[in-house]
Amino acid sequence: MDSLSAALEQMKVNGGIEEEEELRTHLDTLLRALEENTEVREPCIQAGFVSALVPLLETSDQELLLHTGRAIGRICFDNSSQQEALVQCGVIPRLVGIMKQFPENDVLVNVCLLALCNLADLDSAREALIEMHVAEVLTVQLRRAPNAERRHIILEVLGALGESDSLKLQFVDSEVPEALSEMIRGLQAGTDPPDLCSVKIASSLIVSLLLGDEAMQKCFGNGSATVYQDILSWLQSPNTQLQLSGALAIANFARNDGNCIQMVDSGVVSQILDLLERHVDDGDVSVQHAALSALRNLAIPAVNKVRMLQDGVSERIRKLLRSDMPPVQFKLLGTLRMMVDGQEEAASVLGQDEALLSRVMQWCDARDHAGVRGEANRLLAALIRHSRAPEVVKAVTRAEGVQHLISMAMNEHVIMQNEALVALAIASTIDIDAVEEPFMSAGLLSTLQQMLEDPVAAVEVKFSTVGLVCSLANSVELRSQMEALALRETLGKLSNHGNTKLASQADTALTILAETS
């Protein structure tokens, strides 16, 4: 420590250009000490080495910069307080400046990149890096990266910084996605593990950058941008990681109607379906999940639903019904539900598909996966709500789906309760004879009365429940049960409810019951 203290004093007192050779000698002493004994770090910090070293980054002597950068890196590695102190001392502008000044000094650039990698998680460092337009420097270095090690350091820095929305946009403006895409094109045909690792990280980074709305639109470029075109090619790649990133990227692009319509018009749905079919049997679950997410997003605009149904999407994705993987089942159900939303014909066709209904009934009982169970019930309700077809009501009743809808009506989630209640009301209005027996067996009216009398039940749920009661009044048997349960008294209390819409609905129900008694 005596020699280190002497070196510190020398660096503090003689920081000029004329002492650079002597400074290098002292830095060598410091670096050797740090290599030989990690316990030296704390005394170095206490002695003020870091603040003494930072000014040395102003020199134009590349060898001295290299020694200084290494010393700073070793002292501050995995030390958040010293890293924060470094940022406050202005180290970020110097590190970026060095890479701009000496872009072809690979060893020196490497030291600067490693330093940025250690600092990139700090909010203060990210703010400084935004001001320094670090994206331009990183793009240059990514395009000239001589080996996998350099690529991985740059990719790690990009990954840490890419969490910032401001930097996402700066990255896109500085062509970081293009540089990543170029790198992928050059490496994807190889089999070298480090290269494949670079492809995986780079493609995941591009997907992450697309989470920013403005950044995503620039990468889409009305469907003609290079990055978007490259992503389309990933869907057909033999590389599973690129297939996954491609599907995730399409799902991200499909976050607004304009992009969705343009992609469907250009035929992207067929490419996604081809990808799905490659993974139906013993395929990659993540790819299937991502591809179904993309299809679901693409199906949100009404005009796309019609187009996708005409293209036979529902028939092709039904091949996945045999999947035993809950993540795939969950996304498949959600995609089918989106496909029938507002589409009477599609809901009618799917609602009469015995194989589909049989599988949906199994998933309605999926006790080990609440998400699958919930989506299965919601699809069942959607088939009735959007088809409003007697044939669908009969098919669902034959498949013993009515009990699942009754159970769904008691779900803890209001949106699911309402969907179930509306479906049951439609079913009873369309064909009361088909649903009367399962309603009676399940004790539906008793359940509905409990919901109406529940003091904490949501008003919208009570409103839908009263609507269902009105539909059930068409059945003599069910009206008789209503009398036995004194349901009129329950409705009478609701007619004085503070919510005028609910009170009016209760009055309507009382009128209907009076007319049919």
Disulfide bonds with the S-S distance in Angstrom:
none
